[in-house]
Amino acid sequence: KMLLAQRPMARDNNHQTRKREQAAAQLEQRIREQETAIQRLSETLQQSGAAGDFDQVRETGWQLAHAQAELDKLMDEWEKLVV
């Protein structure tokens, strides 16, 4: 015996849900951009190492670490938003 009548499933179109979806889409775009930046920095790091430009290796390594930390932050924000 059912205590509550079933309600038809309806798409959740409330304002808060749309805002959350929009924010998630924006975060996903920023994450893609950050991943691209990390890839470029990794390539630069590899090229600098192969060329023996240790000052550039050190600078690029620092930039890469900073970019990875930013990506981790963005991923944490995205996870909190979508879970």
Disulfide bonds with the S-S distance in Angstrom:
none
